[in-house]
Amino acid sequence: MKSYIAIIILSLSCQVLVAQSVTDVIRYSSLEISGTARSLGSGGAMGALGADFSVLSTNPAGLAWYRNSEFTITPAIFTSGITTKLSNLDDNEPAKSSRSNFVLSNFGVVVASQPSSANWKTFNFGLGINRIADFNQRFYFEGASVGSIVDRFLEQANSSTGLEEFESQVAYDAEALIGPDSDGFYYSDFENAPNAFIQRDQTVSWRGSINELTFAMAGNYKDKVLVGATIGVPFLSFREEKSYHEEDPGDGVQGNVPFFDNLEYNETLTTTGAGVNLKLGVLFRVNQWVRLGVAAHTPTALSLEDSYRTDMTYVYSDNGTPYEGSAESPDGLFAYKLRSPWRLIGSLGVVVKKHGFITAEVEAVDYAGAELRFDGFDSQERETNNEIAKTLTTATNMRVGGELALDIFRFRAGIGLLQSPFIDENTINSSYSLGVGIREENFFIDLGYRRYNYKESYTPYLTSVSEQQIVDRDIANNRFLLTLGFKF
């Protein structure tokens, strides 16, 4: 995934632009709506069936199928297991990391009412929260390869932009960069040993989520046409902590790289924000068995703020005497706006009387139409949005699921196919779901499970003057949901 590698790190084109890049668009637009255990167990394809709180975040017309008022709550456990390997050298061993989080996937209430009009069967309201994205991951890699992160700092210092406040300036203050010389150029210990093997490792921790406050209303016209709308207010939080370490594994006083002993470079990024969007949906009851649905989601207008800082420690030896330099950046704050992509969803449901259902959804997400706004940084804004348009495309996602009803018991299964948002990739990742439930007259309980596997490449830094570090990541995400529901 070369295109992913090129953008996954933070590319600081000026002192305060920290993480505003294609990476933001993908991270904050790749939604994985957990919702209720019933929806999760059925592959997340409940749009045409409705009468489930998760549809407030997909096709709100389904809210009109409710005949009774209802309260639901869904605690969940999200786990992430990641296997990584620094691929620059075959001898490097893979490393495994994992993280588990207890979260609230869904919390909401539906108020069902029957209008006095004979044509309108229901007019319902819904209010609550759905978790629509989860960022929690932790991974670690280690291995030996040629090149150093100092090469990036040196390249930056000797460019037309000069020392940059969060990277090369910190490296210079920590004594990793030397100079400038009489010609104005900086240099480093690594220039004396460009082909030396360096032992390196990094721990990366991501935390955060997008939880969407939803307010929806929907009406049922003659049990034939259902219409609905949701106002969504997503609240976003993301925190990234990265700790990168290098050391000289060579023997003797000089080692592989004369003077250099080890270094540590740390980065911390925190992003918070909120936004608003509108979701519109229509359902058609073709006959007793078949239901068709279509929904459109406007772009979410997100207002975000980043807080970013770095620090570095550089240890070297001169004539056998160790020296240590350290430095840290100022706290960088930057406010900006993100307009997420349009989303269109088409759905089909087949209800087999009281025996269950089969349902499917197709979703188109226009990633290339996303846009970032940087007030006061017009050239960086144009450059980033041009990169979004060139790099990303419209992704088509598919979800298929079903439910078997046996008396009060429910058995569910589903599958999802997710297309890569990159224009030069044809990757399709798969997710698999299972679920069970018990439905009583005024109470229900559901269990849902989803597993999502995918592969990505990651690089700890970018430079054009030395070997690029490529880390292969094999990721397995698991979702365990328990929904409790009460009708009133």
C-alpha positions as CSV (number, residue, x, y, z in Angstrom):
1,M,0.0,0.0,0.0
2,K,2.5,2.6,-1.2
3,S,0.0,5.4,-1.3
4,Y,-0.9,4.8,2.4
5,I,2.8,4.8,3.4
6,A,3.3,8.2,1.7
7,I,0.7,9.9,3.9
8,I,0.4,8.0,7.2
9,I,3.0,10.0,9.1
10,L,2.6,13.7,10.1
11,S,4.0,15.9,7.4
12,L,4.7,19.3,8.8
13,S,4.8,21.8,5.9
14,C,4.9,24.7,8.4
15,Q,5.3,25.2,12.1
16,V,1.7,24.8,13.2
17,L,0.3,22.5,10.5
18,V,0.6,19.2,12.4
19,A,-1.8,16.5,11.1
20,Q,-3.9,18.2,8.5
21,S,-3.5,15.8,5.6
22,V,-5.1,13.0,3.7
23,T,-4.6,10.9,6.8
24,D,-7.2,13.0,8.6
25,V,-9.8,12.4,5.9
26,I,-9.4,8.7,6.0
27,R,-9.3,8.4,9.8
28,Y,-12.3,10.6,10.4
29,S,-14.4,9.5,7.4
30,S,-13.9,5.7,7.6
31,L,-16.9,5.0,9.8
32,E,-17.6,1.6,11.5
33,I,-21.1,2.1,13.1
34,S,-21.4,-0.4,15.9
35,G,-24.8,0.6,17.2
36,T,-26.8,-2.3,18.6
37,A,-25.8,-6.0,18.9
38,R,-28.7,-6.9,16.6
39,S,-27.4,-4.7,13.8
40,L,-23.8,-5.8,14.3
41,G,-24.7,-9.5,14.3
42,S,-26.6,-9.0,11.0
43,G,-23.6,-7.5,9.3
44,G,-24.7,-3.9,9.9
45,A,-27.2,-4.1,7.1
46,M,-30.4,-3.0,8.9
47,G,-31.2,0.0,6.7
48,A,-34.2,-1.6,4.8
49,L,-35.6,-3.4,7.9
50,G,-35.6,-0.6,10.4
51,A,-37.0,-0.8,14.0
52,D,-33.4,-0.8,15.3
53,F,-31.8,2.2,16.9
54,S,-28.7,1.8,14.7
55,V,-30.7,3.0,11.7
56,L,-30.7,6.5,13.1
57,S,-27.1,6.7,11.8
58,T,-27.8,4.9,8.5
59,N,-31.4,5.2,7.2
60,P,-33.6,7.1,9.6
61,A,-36.7,6.2,7.7
62,G,-36.5,2.8,9.5
63,L,-37.4,4.6,12.7
64,A,-41.0,4.7,11.5
65,W,-41.4,0.9,11.8
66,Y,-41.5,1.2,15.6
67,R,-44.9,0.4,17.0
68,N,-43.9,0.8,20.6
69,S,-41.6,3.1,22.5
70,E,-38.2,1.6,23.3
71,F,-35.1,2.2,25.4
72,T,-31.8,0.5,24.5
73,I,-28.3,0.4,25.9
74,T,-25.3,-1.4,24.5
75,P,-22.1,-1.9,26.4
76,A,-19.3,-3.4,24.4
77,I,-15.7,-4.7,24.4
78,F,-13.5,-3.7,21.5
79,T,-10.2,-5.5,21.1
80,S,-7.4,-4.9,18.6
81,G,-4.5,-7.3,17.9
82,I,-1.6,-6.2,15.6
83,T,1.4,-8.1,14.3
84,T,4.1,-6.0,12.9
85,K,7.4,-6.6,11.1
86,L,10.1,-4.2,9.9
87,S,10.4,-5.5,6.4
88,N,13.7,-3.9,5.4
89,L,15.6,-7.0,6.6
90,D,14.3,-10.6,6.4
91,D,16.0,-11.4,9.7
92,N,13.8,-9.0,11.7
93,E,11.3,-10.8,13.9
94,P,7.6,-9.9,14.0
95,A,6.2,-8.3,17.2
96,K,2.7,-8.6,18.6
97,S,0.6,-6.0,20.4
98,S,-3.0,-5.8,21.6
99,R,-5.4,-3.5,23.3
100,S,-8.9,-3.9,24.8
101,N,-11.4,-1.3,25.7
102,F,-14.8,-1.3,27.5
103,V,-17.0,1.2,25.7
104,L,-20.6,2.3,25.3
105,S,-21.6,1.5,21.8
106,N,-25.2,2.7,21.9
107,F,-27.6,4.5,24.2
108,G,-31.0,5.7,23.1
109,V,-34.7,6.1,23.4
110,V,-37.4,5.9,20.7
111,V,-40.8,7.5,21.4
112,A,-43.5,6.0,19.1
113,S,-46.8,7.7,18.5
114,Q,-49.8,7.2,16.3
115,P,-51.2,10.3,14.6
116,S,-54.9,11.0,14.3
117,S,-54.6,10.9,10.5
118,A,-55.8,7.6,9.0
119,N,-53.0,7.7,6.4
120,W,-50.1,8.2,8.7
121,K,-49.6,5.1,10.8
122,T,-46.8,6.3,13.0
123,F,-44.8,9.4,13.7
124,N,-41.8,8.6,15.8
125,F,-38.9,10.4,17.5
126,G,-35.5,9.0,18.5
127,L,-32.7,10.5,20.6
128,G,-29.4,8.9,21.7
129,I,-25.8,8.1,20.9
130,N,-24.2,5.7,18.5
131,R,-20.5,5.0,18.4
132,I,-19.6,5.4,14.7
133,A,-15.8,5.2,14.8
134,D,-13.2,3.7,17.2
135,F,-9.5,4.6,17.0
136,N,-8.1,2.5,19.8
137,Q,-4.9,0.6,18.8
138,R,-1.5,0.0,20.1
139,F,1.4,-1.5,18.1
140,Y,5.2,-1.9,18.4
141,F,7.9,-2.9,16.0
142,E,11.7,-3.5,16.3
143,G,14.5,-4.5,14.1
144,A,17.7,-3.5,12.3
145,S,18.1,-1.6,9.1
146,V,20.1,1.1,7.3
147,G,19.3,4.7,7.9
148,S,18.3,7.0,10.7
149,I,15.5,9.4,11.6
150,V,18.3,12.0,11.8
151,D,18.5,11.8,8.0
152,R,15.1,13.3,7.9
153,F,15.9,16.1,10.3
154,L,19.1,16.8,8.3
155,E,17.3,16.9,5.0
156,Q,14.8,19.3,6.5
157,A,17.4,21.6,8.0
158,N,19.3,21.9,4.7
159,S,16.2,22.5,2.7
160,S,14.8,26.0,1.8
161,T,12.6,26.0,4.8
162,G,15.5,25.5,7.2
163,L,15.1,24.4,10.8
164,E,11.5,23.4,11.6
165,E,10.2,24.0,15.1
166,F,8.8,20.5,15.9
167,E,11.5,18.3,14.2
168,S,14.8,19.6,12.9
169,Q,15.0,22.5,15.5
170,V,14.4,20.0,18.3
171,A,17.1,17.7,16.8
172,Y,19.5,20.6,16.6
173,D,18.9,21.7,20.1
174,A,19.4,18.0,21.3
175,E,22.8,18.1,19.4
176,A,21.8,15.5,16.8
177,L,22.5,18.1,14.1
178,I,25.8,19.9,14.0
179,G,26.6,23.2,12.4
180,P,25.9,25.2,10.3
181,D,29.3,25.3,8.5
182,S,30.6,28.3,6.6
183,D,28.3,27.5,3.7
184,G,25.3,27.3,5.9
185,F,24.8,23.5,5.8
186,Y,24.2,21.2,8.8
187,Y,25.6,17.7,9.1
188,S,25.3,14.7,11.5
189,D,27.2,11.7,12.8
190,F,25.4,9.4,10.4
191,E,27.0,11.0,7.3
192,N,30.2,9.2,8.2
193,A,28.5,5.8,8.0
194,P,25.6,6.0,5.5
195,N,25.4,2.2,5.2
196,A,25.6,1.3,8.9
197,F,22.9,-0.9,10.4
198,I,21.0,0.7,13.2
199,Q,18.8,-1.1,15.8
200,R,15.4,0.7,16.1
201,D,12.0,0.3,17.7
202,Q,8.8,2.3,18.1
203,T,5.7,2.1,20.2
204,V,2.6,3.8,18.8
205,S,-0.6,4.3,20.8
206,W,-3.9,5.5,19.4
207,R,-6.9,6.3,21.6
208,G,-10.2,7.9,20.8
209,S,-13.5,7.6,19.0
210,I,-16.4,9.4,17.3
211,N,-19.6,9.3,19.2
212,E,-22.6,10.7,17.4
213,L,-25.5,12.3,19.2
214,T,-28.6,11.7,17.0
215,F,-32.0,13.3,17.0
216,A,-34.3,11.7,14.5
217,M,-37.9,11.8,13.4
218,A,-39.8,9.5,10.9
219,G,-43.3,8.9,9.6
220,N,-45.0,5.8,8.2
221,Y,-47.5,6.6,5.3
222,K,-50.0,3.8,4.8
223,D,-47.4,1.2,5.6
224,K,-46.1,1.8,2.1
225,V,-43.7,4.7,2.2
226,L,-41.6,5.7,5.2
227,V,-39.6,8.9,5.5
228,G,-37.1,10.0,8.1
229,A,-34.4,12.5,9.0
230,T,-31.6,12.5,11.5
231,I,-29.6,15.5,12.7
232,G,-26.2,14.1,13.8
233,V,-23.8,15.8,16.1
234,P,-20.5,13.8,16.2
235,F,-18.0,14.4,19.0
236,L,-14.5,13.5,18.1
237,S,-11.5,12.7,20.2
238,F,-8.1,11.3,19.2
239,R,-4.8,11.0,20.9
240,E,-1.6,9.6,19.4
241,E,1.6,8.9,21.4
242,K,4.7,7.8,19.5
243,S,8.0,6.8,21.1
244,Y,10.8,6.1,18.6
245,H,14.2,4.8,19.7
246,E,17.5,4.1,17.8
247,E,20.8,2.7,19.1
248,D,24.1,1.6,17.6
249,P,24.5,-2.2,17.9
250,G,28.1,-2.2,16.8
251,D,31.0,-3.4,19.0
252,G,34.0,-1.3,20.1
253,V,34.3,2.3,21.0
254,Q,33.3,3.6,17.6
255,G,30.5,1.1,16.9
256,N,28.8,1.1,13.5
257,V,28.4,4.9,13.6
258,P,31.3,6.9,15.1
259,F,30.2,9.0,18.1
260,F,26.6,8.0,18.0
261,D,25.2,5.8,20.9
262,N,21.4,6.1,20.9
263,L,18.5,8.5,20.5
264,E,14.8,8.8,21.5
265,Y,12.2,10.9,19.7
266,N,8.7,11.3,21.1
267,E,5.6,12.8,19.6
268,T,2.2,13.6,21.1
269,L,-0.9,14.6,19.1
270,T,-4.3,15.4,20.5
271,T,-7.3,16.2,18.3
272,T,-10.7,17.2,19.6
273,G,-13.8,18.6,17.9
274,A,-17.4,18.4,17.0
275,G,-19.6,18.7,13.9
276,V,-23.0,18.4,12.4
277,N,-24.6,16.5,9.6
278,L,-28.0,15.6,8.1
279,K,-29.2,12.2,7.1
280,L,-32.3,11.7,5.0
281,G,-33.9,8.3,4.2
282,V,-36.9,6.8,2.4
283,L,-38.2,3.2,2.6
284,F,-40.6,1.5,0.3
285,R,-42.7,-1.5,1.3
286,V,-43.0,-3.1,-2.2
287,N,-45.2,-6.0,-0.9
288,Q,-45.5,-8.2,2.2
289,W,-42.0,-9.5,1.8
290,V,-39.8,-6.9,0.0
291,R,-38.6,-3.6,1.3
292,L,-36.3,-1.1,-0.5
293,G,-34.5,1.8,1.0
294,V,-32.3,4.7,0.0
295,A,-30.5,7.2,2.2
296,A,-28.2,10.2,1.7
297,H,-25.8,11.6,4.3
298,T,-24.6,15.2,3.9
299,P,-20.9,15.9,4.6
300,T,-20.2,16.4,8.2
301,A,-18.9,19.9,9.0
302,L,-16.2,19.2,11.6
303,S,-14.4,21.9,13.6
304,L,-11.2,20.4,15.0
305,E,-8.3,21.5,17.1
306,D,-4.9,19.9,17.3
307,S,-2.3,20.1,20.1
308,Y,1.1,18.8,19.2
309,R,4.5,18.5,20.8
310,T,7.8,16.7,20.4
311,D,10.9,16.0,22.4
312,M,14.2,14.3,21.7
313,T,17.2,12.9,23.6
314,Y,20.5,12.3,21.8
315,V,23.4,10.4,23.4
316,Y,26.9,10.3,21.8
317,S,30.5,9.6,22.9
318,D,33.7,11.6,22.3
319,N,37.0,10.0,23.2
320,G,35.1,7.5,25.4
321,T,33.2,10.2,27.3
322,P,29.4,10.1,26.9
323,Y,27.4,13.2,26.3
324,E,23.6,13.7,26.3
325,G,21.6,16.4,24.6
326,S,17.9,16.9,25.1
327,A,15.3,19.3,23.8
328,E,11.5,19.7,23.5
329,S,9.3,21.7,21.2
330,P,6.8,24.3,22.2
331,D,3.1,23.3,22.4
332,G,1.7,23.7,18.9
333,L,-2.0,24.5,18.6
334,F,-3.9,24.6,15.4
335,A,-7.7,25.0,14.6
336,Y,-9.0,23.9,11.2
337,K,-12.1,22.5,9.6
338,L,-12.9,19.2,7.8
339,R,-15.8,18.5,5.5
340,S,-16.2,14.8,5.3
341,P,-17.5,12.9,2.2
342,W,-21.0,12.5,0.9
343,R,-22.5,9.1,1.6
344,L,-25.2,7.3,-0.4
345,I,-26.8,4.1,0.8
346,G,-29.1,1.7,-1.1
347,S,-30.7,-1.2,0.8
348,L,-32.9,-4.2,0.1
349,G,-34.7,-6.4,2.7
350,V,-36.7,-9.6,2.3
351,V,-38.9,-10.5,5.3
352,V,-39.9,-14.2,5.5
353,K,-43.1,-13.7,7.5
354,K,-42.2,-14.5,11.2
355,H,-39.2,-16.7,10.3
356,G,-36.6,-14.0,9.9
357,F,-35.2,-11.8,7.2
358,I,-32.3,-11.3,4.7
359,T,-31.0,-7.9,4.0
360,A,-28.3,-6.2,2.0
361,E,-26.8,-2.7,1.6
362,V,-24.5,-0.9,-0.9
363,E,-22.8,2.3,0.3
364,A,-20.8,4.8,-1.8
365,V,-18.4,7.2,0.0
366,D,-16.9,10.0,-2.0
367,Y,-13.6,10.3,-0.2
368,A,-12.2,12.5,-3.1
369,G,-14.8,15.1,-2.3
370,A,-13.6,15.7,1.2
371,E,-12.0,19.0,2.0
372,L,-9.9,20.6,4.7
373,R,-9.9,24.3,5.6
374,F,-6.9,26.1,7.1
375,D,-7.6,29.7,7.9
376,G,-4.6,31.8,7.0
377,F,-2.7,29.0,5.3
378,D,-4.1,29.2,1.7
379,S,-1.2,27.5,-0.1
380,Q,-1.1,24.6,2.3
381,E,-4.9,24.3,2.0
382,R,-4.7,24.1,-1.8
383,E,-1.8,21.6,-1.7
384,T,-3.6,19.3,0.7
385,N,-7.0,19.4,-1.0
386,N,-5.3,18.8,-4.4
387,E,-3.6,15.7,-2.8
388,I,-7.0,14.5,-1.5
389,A,-8.5,14.8,-5.0
390,K,-5.5,13.0,-6.6
391,T,-5.0,10.3,-4.0
392,L,-8.6,9.3,-3.1
393,T,-11.6,8.1,-4.9
394,T,-15.2,6.9,-4.3
395,A,-15.2,3.7,-2.3
396,T,-18.1,1.2,-2.6
397,N,-18.9,-0.9,0.5
398,M,-21.3,-3.8,0.7
399,R,-23.0,-5.4,3.7
400,V,-25.2,-8.6,3.7
401,G,-26.9,-10.2,6.7
402,G,-29.8,-12.2,8.0
403,E,-31.8,-13.3,11.0
404,L,-33.5,-16.6,11.7
405,A,-36.4,-16.5,14.2
406,L,-37.3,-19.6,16.2
407,D,-39.9,-18.8,18.8
408,I,-38.3,-16.2,21.1
409,F,-34.8,-17.0,19.9
410,R,-32.9,-15.1,17.1
411,F,-29.8,-16.3,15.2
412,R,-27.9,-13.9,13.0
413,A,-24.9,-13.7,10.6
414,G,-23.5,-11.2,8.2
415,I,-20.5,-10.2,6.0
416,G,-19.1,-6.8,5.0
417,L,-16.9,-5.9,2.1
418,L,-15.0,-2.6,2.3
419,Q,-13.2,-1.1,-0.6
420,S,-10.0,0.9,-0.3
421,P,-10.4,4.7,-0.6
422,F,-7.2,5.0,-2.6
423,I,-7.5,5.6,-6.3
424,D,-4.6,3.3,-7.2
425,E,-5.6,0.3,-5.1
426,N,-8.1,-2.4,-5.6
427,T,-8.0,-3.8,-2.1
428,I,-11.2,-5.2,-0.6
429,N,-11.2,-6.0,3.1
430,S,-13.8,-8.3,4.7
431,S,-15.6,-8.4,8.1
432,Y,-17.7,-11.3,9.5
433,S,-20.5,-11.1,12.1
434,L,-22.5,-13.4,14.3
435,G,-25.2,-12.8,16.8
436,V,-27.9,-14.3,18.9
437,G,-30.9,-12.9,20.8
438,I,-34.0,-13.4,22.8
439,R,-37.2,-11.4,22.1
440,E,-39.9,-11.1,24.7
441,E,-43.0,-9.0,24.6
442,N,-41.5,-6.0,26.5
443,F,-37.9,-7.0,26.8
444,F,-35.1,-8.2,24.6
445,I,-31.4,-9.1,24.9
446,D,-28.9,-9.5,22.0
447,L,-25.3,-10.5,21.7
448,G,-23.3,-9.5,18.6
449,Y,-19.7,-10.2,17.4
450,R,-17.7,-8.8,14.5
451,R,-14.2,-9.6,13.3
452,Y,-12.4,-7.4,10.8
453,N,-9.0,-8.2,9.4
454,Y,-6.9,-6.0,7.2
455,K,-3.3,-5.2,6.3
456,E,-1.5,-1.9,6.2
457,S,2.0,-0.5,5.9
458,Y,3.4,2.1,8.1
459,T,6.6,4.2,8.2
460,P,7.9,6.0,11.3
461,Y,9.4,8.8,9.2
462,L,9.9,9.9,5.5
463,T,13.1,10.9,3.9
464,S,14.5,10.8,0.4
465,V,18.2,10.6,1.3
466,S,18.3,7.2,3.0
467,E,16.5,3.8,3.0
468,Q,12.8,4.1,3.7
469,Q,11.6,2.2,6.8
470,I,8.6,0.0,6.0
471,V,6.6,-1.7,8.7
472,D,4.0,-4.3,7.7
473,R,1.0,-4.4,10.0
474,D,-1.5,-7.3,10.2
475,I,-4.5,-6.1,12.1
476,A,-7.4,-8.0,13.7
477,N,-10.2,-6.0,15.3
478,N,-12.9,-7.7,17.3
479,R,-16.2,-6.3,18.6
480,F,-18.3,-7.8,21.3
481,L,-21.7,-6.1,21.9
482,L,-24.5,-6.7,24.5
483,T,-27.8,-4.9,23.9
484,L,-30.5,-4.6,26.5
485,G,-33.8,-3.3,25.3
486,F,-37.1,-2.4,27.1
487,K,-40.4,-1.6,25.4
488,F,-42.9,0.8,27.0
